[in-house]
Amino acid sequence: MTEIISDKKGAMVLAAGFGTRLKPLTQERPKPLVEVFGRPLICYNLDHLAKVGVEKVVINTHYLGDSLKASLGDVYRGMILEFVHEPEILGTGGGLKNVADRLKAYDTLFLMNADAFVDVDLRHLIQARSEADALSALLLKRVDDAHSFGAIGTDINGRVVSFVNRIPVKQPPHLERMFCGVHLFKQEFLSWVKQGEGTFCINQETYPNVLKSEQTVVGVDQLGLFQDVGTPQRLLALHWEIFAGHTSLNYLDVFKRFSSASHACHDVERHVFCHAKATVACDMTNVSKVFIEENVHIDSGVTLGQEVVIGPDVKVGKGATLERVVVQSGTEIAPGQVFKGGIVYPGGFIQA
C-alpha cells in the first residue's frame, strides 16, 4: 500500500454531468467547458486547487469526456490531471469511490464540482478543518432561505449538527446555510465512502453515516460569490453583474490578463478589454463593457453594443451586430448577422 505523506494534497473534480439545462449549448461541449469571460468553468476551480498546492486532480467524465482531456491536457498549472471515464454515471459517492485508490497517496483531499462558478480562497477550508481536527469541512453560503436549497446547520463553533433532515438533531443549529459543493476531507473519509454501493450520493448516504457516528464535520462560510450557471439566464446574468459591479469578486480577477501594457486595449473606466492577439477592425471608441479574447478576428463594419463577451478563436464577419451576448469559443458569425440578448455558440444561438 502506498504510504500516505502528510501535507500532500489531492483532489477530485466532478465533471460527468450532462448539463441538461444548458442545452443546446451543451450538445457541442460539456458543461465544464462552457466559458465565463472566455475561460472554461472548470479552469477557475482548477486555479483554486493549484493555489493551495494540490499535486494531482482526478476528473471523472462521461458525457463528451474526450473533449475535456483534449482541452485541458495532462498537466494544468503544475498539477497532474487524470481522467477517469464512467460508462454509467456513478454519482458523487460512486464516482469518488471509483477513484479512491488513485488518491490514496494524499492526506488532504478536495472534492469540487466542475460546473459552478465559485470565488473562494480554499485556505479558509484548510484552516477550519485543521483547527477543529475535523474529518471534513464543507463550504456553506448564507442565503435568505437555506431550506429551499437543503439547509446544513452548525453550532456556535461551526460544527455540523443538522444535515438536510437526514440525521437526528440533538441541538438546535446556531446557523443554517446552503452547501456550495466544495468539500475538504482527510484521507480517512474515503473509508466511509467505500461503504457505499453502486451509484450513490455522499450527501445522501455518506455524510449522514459520518455524522451519526459523531465524527466532526465543520461548515465554513463562503465569503465570495457562489453562482450556479446551469441555465442560459444565469450564465448571462453572471457576466452582466460582474461587468456592472453589482457582483464583486474577492479572489478571482477575470480581467487580470488584460491589465498589462502588452495588451492592445484596456480601459477600466469603460470596461473595455481586448487581447493583444485579437484582430479588431471595428470602431471601438464609443463602446463599453466589451471583452474580447485572444485569436478573435472582427471584420470591418461590425457593431458592438454594450455588454459583449467574445471568447477565444471567434470570427465575426463584416457588418455583423452583437449586443448583450456571450460568444463561446470557436464560433463563426457570418457577415451581417445580428445577435442580441443571448449566448452564441458554434452552430447556434440561445435567446435569453
Phi, psi and chi 1 to 4 in degrees:
 res  aa     phi    psi   chi1   chi2   chi3   chi4
   1 MET       -  137.8 -178.8  175.5  177.8      -
   2 THR   -66.0  134.4  -55.9      -      -      -
   3 GLU   -68.7  136.6  179.1 -175.7    0.8      -
   4 ILE   -84.9  122.5  -64.3  174.8      -      -
   5 ILE  -104.7  126.6  -57.2  173.6      -      -
   6 SER   -60.9  145.0  179.4      -      -      -
   7 ASP    73.8    0.3  -65.1  -32.4      -      -
   8 LYS   -81.9  131.8  -73.5  176.2   67.5   69.8
   9 LYS  -114.5  133.1  -59.9 -179.2 -176.4   69.8
  10 GLY  -126.2  175.4      -      -      -      -
  11 ALA  -157.7  156.4      -      -      -      -
  12 MET  -123.0  135.9 -179.1 -178.1 -173.3      -
  13 VAL  -116.1  125.3  173.8      -      -      -
  14 LEU   -84.8  117.5  -59.7  163.9      -      -
  15 ALA  -138.4   25.6      -      -      -      -
  16 ALA   -95.9   -1.2      -      -      -      -
  17 GLY   -73.2  169.7      -      -      -      -
  18 PHE   -92.3  -19.1  -71.0   95.8      -      -
  19 GLY    62.3   41.6      -      -      -      -
  20 THR   -58.1  -40.0  -56.7      -      -      -
  21 ARG   -70.5  -14.6  -66.0  176.7  -62.6  161.3
  22 LEU   -99.7    6.1  -86.8  172.7      -      -
  23 LYS   -64.0  146.1  -74.1 -175.5  176.8  180.0
  24 PRO   -87.8    2.1   31.5  -35.6      -      -
  25 LEU   -56.6  -41.5  171.9   58.6      -      -
  26 THR   -82.9    9.2   47.3      -      -      -
  27 GLN   -81.0  -19.2  -71.5  177.6  -29.1      -
  28 GLU  -112.1   -8.9   63.4   95.5   21.6      -
  29 ARG  -153.9  146.4   69.5 -175.6   69.2 -162.2
  30 PRO   -69.5  154.0   26.1  -33.1      -      -
  31 LYS   -55.3  -38.0 -173.0  177.2  174.4 -175.8
  32 PRO   -60.9  -18.4  -26.6   36.4      -      -
  33 LEU   -98.2    1.4  -66.7 -176.0      -      -
  34 VAL   -65.5  137.4  169.9      -      -      -
  35 GLU   -99.8  142.3  -67.2  150.7   -1.0      -
  36 VAL  -118.0  119.6  170.3      -      -      -
  37 PHE    48.4   49.4  -76.5  103.5      -      -
  38 GLY    79.5    1.1      -      -      -      -
  39 ARG  -125.6  142.1  -61.8 -171.5   68.5 -138.5
  40 PRO   -59.6  142.8  -24.3   34.2      -      -
  41 LEU   -51.3  -44.2  -83.6  164.7      -      -
  42 ILE   -61.9  -28.3 -167.9  172.6      -      -
  43 CYS   -66.4  -35.1  -70.8      -      -      -
  44 TYR   -61.9  -41.5  -68.8  103.8      -      -
  45 ASN   -72.7  -35.2  -71.3  -20.4      -      -
  46 LEU   -63.9  -35.7  -70.2  173.9      -      -
  47 ASP   -60.1  -43.8  -73.2  -14.2      -      -
  48 HIS   -58.7  -43.4  -67.1  -42.1      -      -
  49 LEU   -66.7  -40.3  -65.1  170.5      -      -
  50 ALA   -63.2  -36.0      -      -      -      -
  51 LYS   -64.7  -26.1  -72.9  177.5 -176.7  177.2
  52 VAL  -103.5   14.0  -66.7      -      -      -
  53 GLY    86.1   21.2      -      -      -      -
  54 VAL   -64.3  135.0  168.0      -      -      -
  55 GLU   -97.6  -31.5  -61.5  177.8   25.5      -
  56 LYS  -141.3  137.6  177.6  179.8  178.1  179.1
  57 VAL  -125.2  123.0 -178.6      -      -      -
  58 VAL   -95.3  129.2  177.3      -      -      -
  59 ILE  -119.2  118.0  -58.8  172.6      -      -
  60 ASN   -84.6  145.2   68.8  -25.7      -      -
  61 THR  -134.4  158.8   66.0      -      -      -
  62 HIS  -150.1  -73.3  175.7   74.0      -      -
  63 TYR   -79.2  122.3  175.6   66.2      -      -
  64 LEU    52.8   36.9  -61.1  178.2      -      -
  65 GLY   -62.9  -33.3      -      -      -      -
  66 ASP   -62.5  -31.2  -70.6  -16.5      -      -
  67 SER   -70.4  -28.0   58.7      -      -      -
  68 LEU   -65.0  -48.5  -85.5  165.0      -      -
  69 LYS   -64.0  -40.7 -178.5  175.5  174.4   59.9
  70 ALA   -63.2  -35.7      -      -      -      -
  71 SER   -77.1  -40.3  175.8      -      -      -
  72 LEU   -95.9  -28.1  -61.2  172.0      -      -
  73 GLY    77.9 -166.1      -      -      -      -
  74 ASP   -96.2  -14.4  -63.6  -40.8      -      -
  75 VAL  -137.0  134.6  178.2      -      -      -
  76 TYR  -134.2  116.6 -178.1   92.9      -      -
  77 ARG    47.4   44.9  -67.3 -171.0   57.6 -177.2
  78 GLY    84.5   -6.8      -      -      -      -
  79 MET   -92.8  136.5  -60.4 -175.9  -62.5      -
  80 ILE   -74.3  130.7  -63.2  170.2      -      -
  81 LEU  -107.6  128.1  -57.8 -175.1      -      -
  82 GLU  -123.2  123.4 -176.8  173.2   -3.3      -
  83 PHE  -100.8  129.3  -62.5   85.5      -      -
  84 VAL  -122.1  113.6  177.9      -      -      -
  85 HIS   -80.3  134.9 -179.6   70.7      -      -
  86 GLU  -107.0  109.8  -65.0  179.0    4.2      -
  87 PRO   -58.2  -33.7  -25.3   35.7      -      -
  88 GLU  -127.7  136.1  -64.0 -177.1    5.0      -
  89 ILE   -63.1  131.1  -67.8 -179.5      -      -
  90 LEU  -102.8   -3.6  -62.5  171.8      -      -
  91 GLY    79.7  173.0      -      -      -      -
  92 THR   -63.3  -41.2   54.8      -      -      -
  93 GLY   -72.7  -49.7      -      -      -      -
  94 GLY   -63.1  -37.9      -      -      -      -
  95 GLY   -65.0  -43.4      -      -      -      -
  96 LEU   -67.3  -41.9 -177.6   55.8      -      -
  97 LYS   -60.0  -38.5  178.2 -178.3  177.8  179.6
  98 ASN   -63.4  -27.9 -172.6   47.2      -      -
  99 VAL  -111.8    7.3  -55.8      -      -      -
 100 ALA   -54.5  -42.5      -      -      -      -
 101 ASP   -67.5  -23.0  -72.6  -15.1      -      -
 102 ARG   -76.6  -12.0  -57.9  170.6 -170.5  -95.8
 103 LEU  -116.8   13.8  -66.8  168.5      -      -
 104 LYS   -72.5  -12.6   61.2 -173.5  178.1 -177.9
 105 ALA   -84.6    1.5      -      -      -      -
 106 TYR  -118.3  129.9  -56.3   93.7      -      -
 107 ASP   -80.5  -34.5 -174.9   51.3      -      -
 108 THR  -110.7  128.4  -61.6      -      -      -
 109 LEU  -130.1  135.2  -63.4  168.2      -      -
 110 PHE  -104.7  149.6  -70.7   92.9      -      -
 111 LEU  -132.7  123.9  179.1   65.0      -      -
 112 MET  -137.6  156.3  -58.6 -178.8   71.2      -
 113 ASN   -84.6  147.6  -65.9  -44.4      -      -
 114 ALA   -85.1  -12.2      -      -      -      -
 115 ASP  -120.2   21.2   56.4    4.7      -      -
 116 ALA  -119.0  148.9      -      -      -      -
 117 PHE   -94.9  111.7 -171.6   84.5      -      -
 118 VAL  -124.4  122.1 -172.9      -      -      -
 119 ASP   -99.2   97.9  178.2   34.4      -      -
 120 VAL  -145.1  154.3   66.3      -      -      -
 121 ASP  -110.4  107.0 -175.9  -14.1      -      -
 122 LEU   -67.0  -11.4  -66.7  177.7      -      -
 123 ARG   -63.3  -26.9  -69.5  176.3  -62.5  179.1
 124 HIS   -62.5  -41.2  -65.5  155.4      -      -
 125 LEU   -65.6  -43.4  -83.7  172.9      -      -
 126 ILE   -60.5  -46.0  -64.9  171.8      -      -
 127 GLN   -65.0  -44.7 -178.8  178.0   -7.0      -
 128 ALA   -65.9  -42.8      -      -      -      -
 129 ARG   -64.6  -40.4 -165.4 -142.6   59.0   76.8
 130 SER   -66.9  -44.9  177.6      -      -      -
 131 GLU   -64.1  -34.0  -71.0  177.8   -9.0      -
 132 ALA   -90.8   -4.8      -      -      -      -
 133 ASP    48.5   45.2 -168.0   25.6      -      -
 134 ALA   -86.1  154.1      -      -      -      -
 135 LEU   -69.3  -35.2 -179.2   65.0      -      -
 136 SER  -148.9  152.1  176.7      -      -      -
 137 ALA  -128.1  137.9      -      -      -      -
 138 LEU  -119.2  138.6  -55.3  174.6      -      -
 139 LEU   -85.5  120.5 -169.6   66.4      -      -
 140 LEU  -123.0  146.9  -53.4  178.7      -      -
 141 LYS  -119.1  133.8 -176.6   71.3  174.5  176.7
 142 ARG   -77.9  121.2  -58.9 -172.0 -170.0 -148.3
 143 VAL  -135.0  164.7  -65.7      -      -      -
 144 ASP   -62.6  -39.9  -68.2  -24.4      -      -
 145 ASP  -131.9   79.2 -175.5   12.4      -      -
 146 ALA   -62.2  -29.0      -      -      -      -
 147 HIS   -65.8  -28.1  -75.6  -86.0      -      -
 148 SER   -71.3  -17.4   64.9      -      -      -
 149 PHE  -104.6   -7.6  -60.6   96.5      -      -
 150 GLY    98.1   93.8      -      -      -      -
 151 ALA   -80.8  138.9      -      -      -      -
 152 ILE  -113.4  123.1  -65.6  177.3      -      -
 153 GLY  -101.2  142.3      -      -      -      -
 154 THR  -127.1  155.8   53.1      -      -      -
 155 ASP   -83.8 -173.7   64.6   16.1      -      -
 156 ILE   -65.6  -19.9 -163.8  168.9      -      -
 157 ASN   -96.8    4.9  -64.0  -47.2      -      -
 158 GLY    88.7    3.0      -      -      -      -
 159 ARG   -79.4  135.7 -179.2  168.4  175.7  162.8
 160 VAL   -70.1  125.2  173.3      -      -      -
 161 VAL  -122.1  -11.5  -65.4      -      -      -
 162 SER  -143.8  147.0   66.5      -      -      -
 163 PHE  -144.0   85.6 -162.4   91.0      -      -
 164 VAL    49.2   43.8 -160.5      -      -      -
 165 ASN    59.5   26.4  -60.2  -39.8      -      -
 166 ARG  -107.5   -1.2  -66.6 -178.8 -176.8  135.5
 167 ILE  -135.8  153.9   61.6  171.6      -      -
 168 PRO   -62.6  133.6  -19.1   31.2      -      -
 169 VAL   -94.1  111.9  179.1      -      -      -
 170 LYS   -88.5  -18.7  -62.8 -179.5  179.1  179.8
 171 GLN  -149.7  146.1   66.5  179.5   93.8      -
 172 PRO   -62.5  135.0  -19.8   31.9      -      -
 173 PRO   -67.1  144.2   21.6  -30.8      -      -
 174 HIS   -75.1  -32.7  171.0   71.3      -      -
 175 LEU  -149.6  138.3 -178.4   62.6      -      -
 176 GLU  -120.2  131.0  -68.9 -176.2  -56.5      -
 177 ARG  -137.5  165.6  -68.9  164.8  -75.2 -179.1
 178 MET   -92.0  153.0   65.2  169.4  -78.7      -
 179 PHE   -88.4  137.8  179.2   43.7      -      -
 180 CYS  -100.3    6.1  -63.8      -      -      -
 181 GLY    80.3   16.6      -      -      -      -
 182 VAL  -117.7  122.7 -179.8      -      -      -
 183 HIS  -117.9  151.1  -41.9 -120.0      -      -
 184 LEU  -135.5  128.4  169.0   65.7      -      -
 185 PHE  -146.8  162.9   39.1   77.6      -      -
 186 LYS   -72.8  160.1  -66.8 -178.7  179.9  179.1
 187 GLN   -55.0  -33.6  172.6   69.5 -145.5      -
 188 GLU   -61.2  -22.6  -67.3   92.4  -47.4      -
 189 PHE   -60.9  -29.8 -176.2   81.9      -      -
 190 LEU   -65.5  -25.4  -66.4 -177.7      -      -
 191 SER   -65.1  -31.1   65.2      -      -      -
 192 TRP   -73.5  -39.3  -67.0   87.9      -      -
 193 VAL   -63.4  -37.8  175.0      -      -      -
 194 LYS   -66.9  -12.8  -70.6  178.5  179.1  179.4
 195 GLN   -76.5  -17.7  -64.1  173.5   20.8      -
 196 GLY   -74.5  162.1      -      -      -      -
 197 GLU  -131.3  142.6  -63.6 -176.8    0.1      -
 198 GLY    63.2 -139.6      -      -      -      -
 199 THR   -89.1  120.5  -60.2      -      -      -
 200 PHE  -154.6  164.0   67.8   97.0      -      -
 201 CYS  -109.6  130.4  170.7      -      -      -
 202 ILE   -67.3  -27.3   58.5  172.6      -      -
 203 ASN   -71.2  -30.3  -69.6  -12.1      -      -
 204 GLN   -87.1  -30.4  -66.1  178.3    1.7      -
 205 GLU  -117.4  -52.8  -62.7 -173.1   28.8      -
 206 THR   -70.9  -52.2  -51.1      -      -      -
 207 TYR   -61.6  -42.1  -84.4  109.0      -      -
 208 PRO   -57.0  -40.7  -30.1   38.1      -      -
 209 ASN   -65.5  -42.1  -68.7  -25.1      -      -
 210 VAL   -60.4  -46.8  165.2      -      -      -
 211 LEU   -71.9  -36.2  -68.5  163.7      -      -
 212 LYS   -64.2  -25.3  -71.4  174.4 -175.3  176.5
 213 SER   -88.3    8.5  -61.6      -      -      -
 214 GLU    64.2   30.0  -62.1 -171.7   -6.9      -
 215 GLN   -75.0  149.4  -61.1  -72.8  -35.8      -
 216 THR   -84.8  122.1  -60.3      -      -      -
 217 VAL  -125.0  131.8  177.2      -      -      -
 218 VAL  -114.8  152.5  -66.6      -      -      -
 219 GLY  -105.9  138.5      -      -      -      -
 220 VAL  -122.7  132.3 -179.0      -      -      -
 221 ASP   -63.2  130.5 -107.7  -26.0      -      -
 222 GLN   -82.6  107.1  162.1   58.1   -3.9      -
 223 LEU   -84.6  -20.2  -58.4  176.5      -      -
 224 GLY  -104.8 -163.4      -      -      -      -
 225 LEU   -76.3  137.4  173.2   69.5      -      -
 226 PHE  -126.1  119.6  167.9   73.0      -      -
 227 GLN  -133.5  118.3  179.5   66.6   55.7      -
 228 ASP   -74.5  124.7  169.1   26.1      -      -
 229 VAL  -114.1   41.6  -71.4      -      -      -
 230 GLY   -79.4   -5.8      -      -      -      -
 231 THR  -127.1  156.1   67.3      -      -      -
 232 PRO   -56.2  -38.7  -26.7   36.0      -      -
 233 GLN   -62.9  -42.5  -68.5   79.7    6.9      -
 234 ARG   -71.0  -35.5  -70.4  178.8  178.9  175.6
 235 LEU   -63.9  -45.4 -179.5   64.7      -      -
 236 LEU   -66.5  -43.9  -73.2  172.3      -      -
 237 ALA   -58.8  -37.5      -      -      -      -
 238 LEU   -59.2  -45.1  174.4   63.9      -      -
 239 HIS   -63.1  -48.0  -73.5   85.0      -      -
 240 TRP   -69.0  -35.4  -50.6  153.0      -      -
 241 GLU   -68.4  -37.5  -72.0  170.1    6.7      -
 242 ILE   -69.6  -43.9  -68.6  174.7      -      -
 243 PHE   -57.8  -42.8 -106.5  150.4      -      -
 244 ALA   -79.1  -12.0      -      -      -      -
 245 GLY    83.5    4.7      -      -      -      -
 246 HIS   -70.3  -28.0  -60.7  -43.3      -      -
 247 THR  -117.7  119.5  -65.1      -      -      -
 248 SER  -100.4  148.5   58.8      -      -      -
 249 LEU  -107.7  129.3  -60.3  177.3      -      -
 250 ASN   -91.8  -32.9  -62.6  -35.9      -      -
 251 TYR  -124.4   -9.5  -49.9  107.3      -      -
 252 LEU  -115.1  148.2  -69.6  171.5      -      -
 253 ASP  -133.4   96.9 -174.3  -11.5      -      -
 254 VAL   -71.5  -13.4  -62.6      -      -      -
 255 PHE  -104.0    1.1  -54.3  116.1      -      -
 256 LYS   -57.9  -37.0 -175.0  176.7 -178.7  179.0
 257 ARG   -66.0  -11.3  -69.7  166.7  -65.8  148.8
 258 PHE  -109.9   15.0  -63.1   81.0      -      -
 259 SER   -97.0   -7.6   60.7      -      -      -
 260 SER   -95.2  163.2   68.1      -      -      -
 261 ALA   -67.9  -14.6      -      -      -      -
 262 SER   -74.6   -8.7   63.0      -      -      -
 263 HIS   -97.0  146.9  -69.8   86.7      -      -
 264 ALA   -66.7  -37.4      -      -      -      -
 265 CYS  -146.8  123.6 -178.4      -      -      -
 266 HIS  -147.1  100.1  173.0 -131.7      -      -
 267 ASP  -122.3   97.4 -173.0  -28.1      -      -
 268 VAL   -63.7  -40.8  174.5      -      -      -
 269 GLU   -61.1  -41.7 -175.6  175.9  -16.7      -
 270 ARG   -95.0   -0.8  -68.4 -171.8  -61.3  126.3
 271 HIS    55.7   53.0  -70.4   90.8      -      -
 272 VAL  -113.4  122.7  174.7      -      -      -
 273 PHE  -132.5  120.5  -55.7   89.2      -      -
 274 CYS  -134.3  122.2 -176.9      -      -      -
 275 HIS   -66.4  145.4 -160.1  -76.7      -      -
 276 ALA   -62.7  -25.4      -      -      -      -
 277 LYS   -93.5   19.3  -66.9 -177.5  179.0  179.5
 278 ALA  -100.9  146.2      -      -      -      -
 279 THR  -110.5  111.1  -57.0      -      -      -
 280 VAL  -120.7  116.8  179.1      -      -      -
 281 ALA   -99.8   -9.6      -      -      -      -
 282 CYS   -81.9  161.6   63.6      -      -      -
 283 ASP   -79.8  115.8 -179.1   -0.4      -      -
 284 MET  -108.1   17.8  -64.8 -177.9   61.1      -
 285 THR   -68.7  -28.3   56.9      -      -      -
 286 ASN  -110.2    7.7  -64.0  -43.3      -      -
 287 VAL   -86.4  161.0  -58.4      -      -      -
 288 SER  -148.2  156.6   65.6      -      -      -
 289 LYS    56.0   58.7  -60.3  176.5 -177.4  175.3
 290 VAL  -127.0  134.7  169.7      -      -      -
 291 PHE  -132.2  117.5 -179.5   99.9      -      -
 292 ILE  -124.7  119.8  -58.8  171.6      -      -
 293 GLU   -82.6 -179.1  -98.2  -72.0    3.8      -
 294 GLU   -71.6  155.7   63.8  179.6  -30.3      -
 295 ASN    59.9   27.2  -60.6  -34.4      -      -
 296 VAL   -91.8  138.1  169.2      -      -      -
 297 HIS  -121.6  117.9  178.7   84.3      -      -
 298 ILE  -114.0  119.1  -61.1  179.8      -      -
 299 ASP   -77.7  175.6 -147.3  -24.6      -      -
 300 SER   -69.2  153.7   61.0      -      -      -
 301 GLY    75.5    9.6      -      -      -      -
 302 VAL   -80.0  137.4  170.0      -      -      -
 303 THR  -104.7  121.8  -61.1      -      -      -
 304 LEU  -109.4  111.4  -62.9 -177.8      -      -
 305 GLY   -79.8 -173.6      -      -      -      -
 306 GLN   -69.3  151.2  -71.4 -163.8   10.1      -
 307 GLU    60.7   71.4  -61.6  176.3  -29.6      -
 308 VAL  -128.1  125.4  173.9      -      -      -
 309 VAL  -120.7  121.0  174.6      -      -      -
 310 ILE  -118.2  117.9  -57.0  177.8      -      -
 311 GLY   -73.9  177.3      -      -      -      -
 312 PRO   -68.1  155.9   23.4  -33.1      -      -
 313 ASP    60.9   39.1  -55.7  -50.0      -      -
 314 VAL  -107.0  141.6  169.1      -      -      -
 315 LYS  -117.6  128.4  -65.2 -178.8  179.6  179.7
 316 VAL  -116.7  117.3 -176.5      -      -      -
 317 GLY   -75.2  165.4      -      -      -      -
 318 LYS   -55.6  132.2 -175.8  176.2 -178.8  179.2
 319 GLY    75.9    7.1      -      -      -      -
 320 ALA   -72.1  157.3      -      -      -      -
 321 THR  -126.3  129.0  -63.4      -      -      -
 322 LEU  -128.0  131.7  -56.9  177.0      -      -
 323 GLU  -151.1  130.5 -175.8  173.9  -14.8      -
 324 ARG    49.4   54.4  -72.9 -175.9   63.3   81.7
 325 VAL  -131.6  151.8  -65.5      -      -      -
 326 VAL  -112.9  118.9  171.8      -      -      -
 327 VAL  -101.9  121.3 -175.6      -      -      -
 328 GLN   -80.3  156.8  -61.7  -74.2  -63.4      -
 329 SER   -57.7  149.7   62.9      -      -      -
 330 GLY    79.1    6.3      -      -      -      -
 331 THR   -81.5  142.1  -58.9      -      -      -
 332 GLU  -117.5  117.0  -67.5 -166.9   18.8      -
 333 ILE  -100.5  121.0  -63.6  173.6      -      -
 334 ALA   -70.7  155.7      -      -      -      -
 335 PRO   -54.1  134.4  -27.0   35.6      -      -
 336 GLY    80.8   -6.0      -      -      -      -
 337 GLN   -67.5  148.3  -80.3 -166.7  -59.7      -
 338 VAL  -123.6  125.1  177.1      -      -      -
 339 PHE  -129.9  125.2  -67.0  110.0      -      -
 340 LYS  -137.2  130.4  -64.5 -175.8  178.4 -177.9
 341 GLY    69.1   62.7      -      -      -      -
 342 GLY   175.7 -163.8      -      -      -      -
 343 ILE  -115.5  125.6  -59.4  168.0      -      -
 344 VAL  -103.5  132.7 -169.1      -      -      -
 345 TYR  -142.7  165.8   63.4   95.6      -      -
 346 PRO   -55.6  112.6  -28.2   36.6      -      -
 347 GLY    93.4    3.4      -      -      -      -
 348 GLY  -170.6  176.4      -      -      -      -
 349 PHE  -145.6  133.5  175.2   63.5      -      -
 350 ILE  -110.9  112.6  -58.5  174.0      -      -
 351 GLN   -74.0  128.6 -170.9   83.0   44.7      -
 352 ALA  -147.6      -      -      -      -      -
